[in-house]
Amino acid sequence: MLMLTRLNGHPLAINGDLIKSVESSPDTMITLITGEKIVVLETLSLVLEAARAWRVSILREALAHATTAQQSAATADLVQHAATADSAASANAAHHADPQSQTHRHQK
């Protein structure tokens, strides 16, 4: 949400996805996709900067979430591979430690 200020000084939060256009004539007027027009104290450039910063924060959070999910998946894969390798190594060690298997192997 973009935190802006109405002309009367009251704070206003606007969903950046609903902004259709922003004009400066001389007051800054925001037109929403619903057709509603809102006049704010902030300049056109400040509204655009707030919209850009808001969008960047959403994308940064999405990227962090995706990166965390990818890291979790990669970690799970490594754990799975390590567990498989550990099982194979344990089975191999148990086979070589079993006197029956060694006797059987030498009798052939």
ZALO-87754 format. One line per 2 residues: number of its first residue (from 0); their letters; for each residue x, y, z of C-alpha. Coordinates in pm, whole numbers. Layout:
% ZALO-87754
NUM = a = X Y Z  ... .
% end
This chain:
% ZALO-87754
0 = ml = 0 0 0  113 354 -76 .
2 = ml = 92 581 226  -17 927 107 .
4 = tr = -194 1232 249  -529 1379 149 .
6 = ln = -554 1758 105  -721 1782 447 .
8 = gh = -410 1628 609  -561 1285 678 .
10 = pl = -342 986 593  -450 763 307 .
12 = ai = -338 414 201  -386 327 -165 .
14 = ng = -339 -13 -326  -77 53 -594 .
16 = dl = -234 -207 -823  -548 9 -849 .
18 = ik = -373 321 -981  -459 398 -1342 .
20 = sv = -289 737 -1369  -139 1023 -1169 .
22 = es = -167 1387 -1281  -36 1715 -1154 .
24 = sp = -261 2010 -1242  -156 2181 -1005 .
26 = dt = -272 1942 -730  -172 1578 -761 .
28 = mi = -472 1372 -867  -467 993 -868 .
30 = tl = -719 813 -1087  -795 456 -986 .
32 = it = -902 183 -1228  -1249 212 -1072 .
34 = ge = -1271 570 -1201  -1243 721 -852 .
36 = ki = -1022 1031 -837  -822 1115 -526 .
38 = vv = -634 1441 -469  -326 1416 -247 .
40 = le = -69 1656 -99  232 1465 -235 .
42 = tl = 383 1571 -567  354 1362 -881 .
44 = sl = 718 1250 -849  670 1149 -483 .
46 = vl = 362 943 -570  553 772 -852 .
48 = ea = 848 706 -621  614 564 -354 .
50 = ar = 453 337 -617  794 222 -739 .
52 = aw = 920 156 -385  601 -35 -303 .
54 = rv = 640 -253 -615  1008 -317 -539 .
56 = si = 920 -426 -184  664 -675 -316 .
58 = lr = 906 -816 -572  1188 -834 -315 .
60 = ea = 962 -1027 -77  853 -1263 -356 .
62 = la = 1216 -1321 -456  1315 -1391 -95 .
64 = ha = 1027 -1636 -62  1119 -1810 -390 .
66 = tt = 1487 -1822 -291  1398 -1969 49 .
68 = aq = 1174 -2229 -117  1451 -2319 -363 .
70 = qs = 1706 -2342 -83  1469 -2562 117 .
72 = aa = 1417 -2790 -183  1793 -2806 -248 .
74 = ta = 1859 -2883 120  1594 -3157 114 .
76 = dl = 1760 -3306 -196  2102 -3300 -28 .
78 = vq = 1962 -3460 287  1790 -3728 76 .
80 = ha = 2110 -3801 -117  2316 -3807 203 .
82 = at = 2067 -4044 367  2073 -4274 62 .
84 = ad = 2453 -4272 53  2468 -4332 430 .
86 = sa = 2228 -4627 400  2433 -4776 119 .
88 = as = 2756 -4729 315  2600 -4885 628 .
90 = an = 2470 -5181 432  2810 -5229 269 .
92 = aa = 2989 -5206 605  2745 -5453 763 .
94 = hh = 2794 -5695 476  3174 -5684 514 .
96 = ad = 3155 -5715 893  2931 -6027 877 .
98 = pq = 3153 -6337 919  2894 -6549 732 .
100 = sq = 2923 -6334 420  3303 -6342 433 .
102 = th = 3308 -6722 475  3062 -6759 192 .
104 = rh = 3273 -6531 -25  3595 -6728 49 .
106 = qk = 3430 -7063 -22  3350 -6965 -380 .
% end
